[in-house]
Amino acid sequence: MFRAFLIAVQFLTCIPITIKGEIKPEDNGRALLFYPLVGLIIGLVLYSFSLVLEPSNLTAAIILTLWIILTGALHLDGLADSADAWMGGHSDPDRTLIIMKDPSSGAIAVVTLILVLLIKWTAIQSLITTDNFLIVFSPVIARMMVIGLIMTTPYVRETGLGADMKKYLPVKMLNWVISGFTFLLLLMNWQVTIMSLLTAIIIMLVLRQIMLKRIKGFTGDTAGALIEIVELTVLVLLVAIR
């Protein structure tokens, strides 16, 4: 299990991790168990920085920059590829998948990233002046939702990381993990947790339906896009309710 945790940290962050031996397909499945924990670690790091820095526009920018560095912009890349593919694919599943695999970014991707980062920066700026601990909720809930996506949605390709996760999905343990983190968030702030989770679940279900309609499943890019969109939505919700 500790090996699975290290794999989750290595995949979801830029924290330098050395894993001895070959990573097996079943290791990738077990790593899902630690996605919310990695989200909690990210959230606590961001919260810690908000404690030592004076609330300001610059502090919000520093926290957002740290957030991007910690995750290696992995999910932002998925969001950019998905935005390009959905607009350029013209409802054609094959063309959509081809565009997602293209490493270059078009105008739609650039505009999407600018808007997402601008809204995130504004939301962080508001939260660090009111209740900075709420920053922790966003990365945790987003990674809980990606587990929900993977558990309920087919992977569009026959091979790859997503295929390994689907094949070796520890469903019973994942249910316990999701329940455990839900309980933990409820202890932190039950009202915020209920509203945030309900909103995140709705976002996940809507995006899942869009994925199924266009490409009949999810990819790594669409999973990354889901994380970014849920993080953004939860941040905006937290600002609204505070």
C-alpha positions in Angstrom: 0.0 0.0 0.0 2.9 2.4 0.7 4.1 1.7 -2.8 0.7 2.5 -4.2 0.8 5.8 -2.2 4.2 6.7 -3.7 2.8 6.0 -7.2 -0.1 8.3 -6.6 2.2 11.0 -5.3 4.5 10.5 -8.3 1.7 10.7 -10.8 -0.4 13.5 -9.4 2.4 15.8 -8.2 5.9 17.0 -9.1 7.3 15.8 -5.7 10.5 13.9 -6.5 9.7 10.2 -5.7 11.9 7.2 -6.5 10.0 3.9 -6.9 12.1 0.8 -7.0 11.2 -1.9 -9.5 8.7 -2.0 -12.3 5.3 -0.4 -11.8 2.8 -3.1 -12.5 -0.8 -2.5 -13.9 -2.3 -3.6 -10.5 -0.2 -0.9 -8.8 -1.9 1.8 -10.8 -5.3 0.5 -9.7 -4.3 0.5 -6.1 -2.8 4.0 -6.4 -6.4 5.3 -6.8 -6.9 4.7 -3.1 -4.6 7.5 -2.3 -5.8 10.2 -4.7 -7.9 12.0 -2.1 -4.9 11.8 0.3 -2.7 13.4 -2.3 -5.4 16.1 -2.7 -5.3 16.7 1.0 -1.6 17.0 1.0 -1.8 19.6 -1.8 -4.5 21.5 0.1 -2.6 21.6 3.3 0.6 22.9 1.6 -1.5 25.7 0.0 -3.1 26.4 3.3 0.2 26.5 5.1 1.5 29.1 2.7 -1.6 31.2 3.1 -0.8 31.3 6.9 2.7 32.7 6.5 2.0 35.2 3.8 0.0 38.4 4.2 -3.4 38.3 2.4 -3.0 40.2 -0.9 -3.3 39.8 -4.7 0.3 38.8 -4.8 -0.2 36.1 -2.2 -3.1 34.7 -4.2 -0.9 34.6 -7.3 1.9 32.8 -5.3 -0.5 30.2 -4.0 -1.9 29.6 -7.4 1.6 29.3 -8.9 2.5 26.8 -6.1 -0.6 24.8 -6.9 0.4 24.6 -10.5 4.0 23.6 -9.7 2.9 21.0 -7.2 0.7 19.3 -9.8 3.1 19.8 -12.7 0.2 21.5 -14.6 -0.9 17.9 -15.4 -4.6 18.5 -15.1 -4.3 21.9 -16.8 -2.8 20.1 -19.8 -5.7 17.7 -19.8 -8.2 20.6 -19.7 -6.4 22.3 -22.6 -6.4 19.2 -24.7 -10.0 18.5 -23.9 -11.1 22.1 -24.8 -9.3 21.9 -28.1 -10.7 18.5 -28.9 -14.3 19.3 -28.0 -14.4 22.4 -30.1 -12.2 21.1 -33.0 -13.7 17.6 -33.0 -17.1 18.8 -34.4 -19.0 16.0 -32.7 -16.8 13.4 -34.4 -15.5 10.9 -31.8 -12.5 9.8 -33.8 -11.4 13.3 -34.6 -11.9 14.3 -31.0 -9.6 11.6 -29.8 -7.0 12.5 -32.4 -6.9 16.1 -31.3 -6.6 15.2 -27.7 -3.4 13.2 -28.5 -1.9 16.2 -30.4 0.6 17.9 -28.0 0.1 21.3 -29.5 -2.5 23.8 -28.1 -4.9 25.9 -30.1 -6.6 29.2 -29.3 -9.5 27.5 -27.5 -7.1 25.8 -25.1 -5.2 29.0 -24.4 -8.4 31.0 -23.7 -9.8 28.2 -21.5 -6.6 28.1 -19.4 -6.5 31.9 -19.0 -10.1 32.0 -17.9 -9.7 29.1 -15.4 -6.6 30.5 -13.9 -8.0 34.0 -13.7 -11.1 32.7 -11.8 -9.0 30.5 -9.6 -6.7 33.4 -8.7 -9.7 35.6 -7.9 -11.3 32.9 -5.7 -8.1 32.2 -3.8 -7.7 36.0 -3.2 -11.2 36.1 -1.7 -10.7 32.9 0.5 -7.4 34.0 2.0 -9.0 37.1 3.3 -12.1 35.3 4.8 -11.5 31.6 5.6 -8.2 30.4 4.1 -8.6 26.8 5.5 -11.4 26.3 2.9 -8.8 26.0 0.2 -8.1 22.5 1.4 -11.6 21.3 0.3 -11.1 21.9 -3.4 -8.2 19.6 -4.3 -9.6 16.8 -2.1 -13.1 16.8 -3.5 -11.8 17.1 -7.1 -9.8 13.9 -6.7 -12.7 12.1 -5.0 -14.7 13.0 -8.1 -12.1 11.6 -10.5 -12.4 8.3 -8.6 -16.1 8.4 -9.2 -15.6 9.0 -12.9 -13.2 6.1 -13.2 -15.4 3.7 -11.2 -18.5 4.4 -13.3 -17.2 5.2 -16.8 -15.5 3.0 -19.5 -12.0 3.9 -20.6 -12.0 4.7 -24.4 -8.8 2.9 -25.3 -7.9 -0.8 -24.8 -4.5 0.0 -23.3 -2.9 2.7 -21.2 -3.0 3.9 -17.6 -6.7 4.3 -17.6 -7.2 0.7 -18.8 -5.0 -0.6 -16.0 -6.9 1.4 -13.4 -10.3 0.1 -14.7 -9.0 -3.5 -14.8 -7.5 -3.5 -11.3 -10.0 -1.2 -9.6 -10.2 -2.0 -5.8 -13.9 -1.1 -5.7 -14.7 -2.1 -2.1 -11.7 -0.3 -0.7 -12.4 2.8 -2.9 -15.9 2.9 -1.4 -14.3 2.9 2.1 -11.8 5.6 1.1 -14.5 7.9 -0.3 -16.7 7.4 2.8 -13.7 8.1 5.0 -12.7 11.3 3.3 -16.4 12.4 3.2 -16.5 11.9 7.0 -13.3 13.8 7.5 -14.5 16.7 5.5 -17.8 16.7 7.4 -15.8 17.0 10.6 -14.0 20.0 9.2 -17.2 21.8 8.2 -20.3 19.8 7.6 -22.2 22.6 5.8 -19.4 23.4 3.4 -18.9 19.7 2.8 -22.5 18.9 1.9 -22.8 21.9 -0.5 -19.4 21.3 -2.1 -19.9 17.5 -2.6 -23.4 18.0 -4.0 -22.1 20.6 -6.5 -19.1 18.4 -7.4 -21.2 15.3 -7.9 -23.5 17.3 -10.3 -20.5 18.6 -12.2 -19.0 15.1 -12.4 -22.3 13.5 -13.7 -22.8 16.3 -16.3 -19.2 16.0 -17.6 -19.5 12.2 -17.5 -22.6 12.3 -19.7 -20.9 14.7 -22.1 -17.9 12.3 -22.4 -20.1 9.3 -22.9 -22.1 11.1 -25.6 -19.0 12.2 -27.5 -16.3 9.5 -27.1 -18.2 6.8 -25.1 -16.0 7.0 -22.1 -13.1 8.9 -20.5 -9.4 9.5 -21.2 -6.6 10.8 -19.1 -7.2 14.2 -20.6 -10.9 14.3 -19.7 -10.1 13.0 -16.2 -7.6 15.9 -15.8 -10.2 18.3 -17.2 -12.7 17.0 -14.6 -10.3 17.7 -11.8 -9.7 21.3 -12.9 -13.3 22.0 -13.4 -14.4 20.6 -10.1 -11.5 22.5 -8.3 -12.7 25.7 -10.0 -16.4 25.1 -9.2 -15.8 24.3 -5.6 -13.6 27.4 -5.1 -16.2 29.6 -6.6 -18.9 28.0 -4.4 -16.8 28.5 -1.3 -16.4 32.2 -2.1 -20.2 32.5 -2.7 -21.2 30.8 0.6 -18.6 32.7 2.7 
